């Protein structure tokens, strides 16, 4: 694995984290109903954690003499996390979070492997630390999902 491949993965993860911040914040604002409150609170808490992840990734890019991308290079990809037309459709938001967390976990595992292959323990440490947070989010939202079974 080359430094270019590592910086590509760091950049991808950085952009994904910022998109997640936007979608979690929006869903925390727009969801309605008594069943939405706990999910909204969790999303609000996760916004700051995801923003912290983006900051760590951006700082690591800077340490590798790269620059994190600005908004002009942003291309949205989280279609499943868009706010639902029915603002009481908490289940669709939960499903979107589960998909986003699965994708994040895949990215951080790839980054950790790439960093290990490149003998880059600092990037590996960043990836593993964030991976642990993403797996905790996944577990929490799997629990929420159990409360909203398929119709």
N, C-alpha and C positions, 0 to 999 in steps of 0.2 A: 504494500500500500504506500502510495506517495503522499507527500504533504498536500499536493493538489487535491487528491481524493479526500483527504481528511478535511480540508477547508471546504470542499464542496458539500460534504455531509454536515459540517458545522453550519454552513450557510443555509442549507435546506432546513435544518432543525430550528435555526434562528427565525426564519420566516414562518415556519409552522407554529412556533410558540406565539408569535405576534398575532397570527390569524386566530389562534385559539383564544387569546386574550379578548380579541374583538367579539368573537362569537359567544364566549362564556359571559362576558359583560352584557351583551345584548339580550341573551336569553334570561339572565338574572333580572333584567329590567322588565322584559315583556311578559314573562309567564304570569298567569293569573290562577287564583283558586287556592283553596285550603291545602290541596295535595301538592301544590307547587312550593310551598314555603321552605321545606327542608332542602329541596333540590336547589332553590334559588340561593339559600345561605351557603351551601357547599360551593356553588359556582362562584359566588362573590369571594370566598376564601381562596379558591383555586386561581382566580384572576391574578392576584398578587404573586402567587407561587410561580405561575407560568411566566409572568413578567420577569421575575427573578431569574428563571431559567434562560430567558432571552438575553438578559444582561450578562449572565455567566458565559453564554455562547459567544456573544458579541465581544466580550473582553478576551476570550480565548482566541478569537479570530484576530484581534488587534495584536496579541502577543505573538501570533504567527505571521505578523506583518501583512495582514489582510484587513479589509474594512467590511464591517457588516453592511448589508445592502439597505438602501433607502426604499421608500414607498414606490418609486417608479419601476423597480424591478420585482415588485410584488405581483404574484398571480394567484388569486384565490383558488382553493381546491377543496375546501370543506363543505361541500354541498349538503351533507347530512346534518350539519350543525346550524343551518340557517334557521332563524326564528320561525316557528310554525304559524300558519295562517290562523289556526285555532289556538289562541294563547293559553287554553287549558290543556293542550295536548302535551303533557309533561313527558309521557312515554317517548314521543319522538325526539325530544331533547336528550333524554337519558340514552336512547339508542345512538344518537349522534355523538354524544360524549364517549360512549363505549368504542365506537369506530375510531374516533380521533385518538383516544388513548392507546388502542391497539396499534395504530399507525405510528404513534410516537415511540412506543416500546420497540417496535421493529427498527425504527431509525436509530434509537440509542443503542440497541444491541449491535447494529451494524457499525456504528461509530466506535463503540468500545472494542469490537473485534479489529477494526481498521487501525485504531490507535495502538492496540497490542501488537499487531503485525509490524507496525512502523516503529516500534519501540518508543512510543510517545506516552509515557505514564501520566503526564499532566492531563492531556485530552482524555485519556482512558478514565481517569479519576472523575473528571467533569461528567462524562457520559454515564458512568456507573451511578454517580450520585443522583443525577436527574432521572435515570432509569428507575431507581428505587421510589422516587416521588411519583412517577407516572404509574408504576405498578400499584401503589397505594390508592391513587385516584381510581384506577380500573376496579380495584376491589370494592371501593366505596360505591361506585355506580352500579356494579353488579348487584350489590345489596339493594339499591334503589329499584333496579329492574325487576327484582323478585316481587316487589309490591305492585308492579304494573304488568300483570301477565298479558299474554296475547289474547285478543278478543276472540 
